[in-house]
Amino acid sequence: MVRVKRGLMTKKRHKELLKHTKGFRMLNSKVFSRAKNAWMKAGLNSYIGRKQKKREFRKLWTIRINTASRLSGTTYSKLIHSLYLKRVSLNRKVLSNLAITNPKVFSNIVEFVK
């Protein structure tokens, strides 16, 4: 049987992974085994971060709507409930943007649903 040397593909795979980990700290960008673990952990953390970003933005929108609605004389929960009852289909992102950019329009929406 013919002898197969595998060094070429292994080196290619290692170089590709080390290219991804460029800029990592200490040995995490130089030693393959450390770099592989660091790259996998970075991928996991970025996945988690994408989910957390959605939560953080929803919290921010809620805070903004609550502040603007209190200036208009109601609370966040009452506003959202009355929007639901009146079947107004504005999501929290749009309401938050309205509260910041057009306070008059936002107060008109609050008066409409009261």
JOVENSUL-V933758 format. One record per residue. PHI is phi in radians with two decimals (999 if undefined). PSI is psi in whole degrees, -180 to 180 (NA if undefined). Layout:
# JOVENSUL-V933758
PHI_PSI + PHI_PSI
This chain:
# JOVENSUL-V933758
999_152 + -1.48_139 + -1.37_133 + -1.88_124 + -1.73_131 + -1.86_7 + -1.08_-35 + -1.12_-50 + -1.22_-35 + -1.12_-45 + -1.10_-40 + -1.10_-43 + -1.14_-42 + -1.13_-43 + -1.10_-39 + -1.10_-44 + -1.20_-39 + -1.16_-27 + -1.17_-37 + -1.21_-32 + -1.65_13 + -1.08_131 + 1.71_-8 + -1.26_161 + -1.42_147 + 0.89_-130 + -1.32_-9 + -1.19_-10 + -1.95_-1 + -2.10_-40 + -1.66_129 + -1.02_-48 + -1.11_-42 + -1.19_-40 + -1.13_-38 + -1.11_-45 + -1.11_-42 + -1.14_-39 + -1.16_-40 + -1.16_-41 + -1.17_-38 + -1.11_-40 + -1.12_-41 + -1.13_-44 + -1.15_-35 + -1.22_-35 + -1.11_-46 + -1.09_-41 + -1.11_-35 + -1.16_-34 + -1.27_-39 + -1.18_-33 + -1.05_-40 + -1.12_-41 + -1.11_-45 + -1.10_-41 + -1.17_-40 + -1.11_-39 + -1.07_-44 + -1.09_-44 + -1.08_-41 + -1.08_-44 + -1.10_-44 + -1.11_-44 + -1.13_-42 + -1.09_-45 + -1.10_-46 + -1.19_-37 + -1.24_-33 + -1.15_-33 + -1.17_-27 + -1.58_0 + 1.69_22 + -2.51_177 + -1.87_169 + -1.07_-48 + -1.15_-39 + -1.15_-39 + -1.11_-48 + -1.12_-40 + -1.13_-44 + -1.23_-31 + -1.08_-41 + -1.14_-43 + -1.16_-37 + -1.44_-1 + 1.04_40 + -1.52_120 + -1.74_62 + -1.87_126 + -1.43_175 + -1.15_-33 + -1.11_-46 + -1.16_-43 + -1.09_-40 + -1.12_-44 + -1.11_-39 + -1.11_-41 + -1.09_-33 + -1.48_-50 + -1.46_-41 + -2.24_82 + -1.09_-31 + -1.16_-44 + -1.09_-41 + -1.09_-43 + -1.17_-32 + -1.14_-40 + -1.11_-42 + -1.11_-43 + -1.14_-37 + -1.10_-40 + -1.53_-9 + -1.13_NA
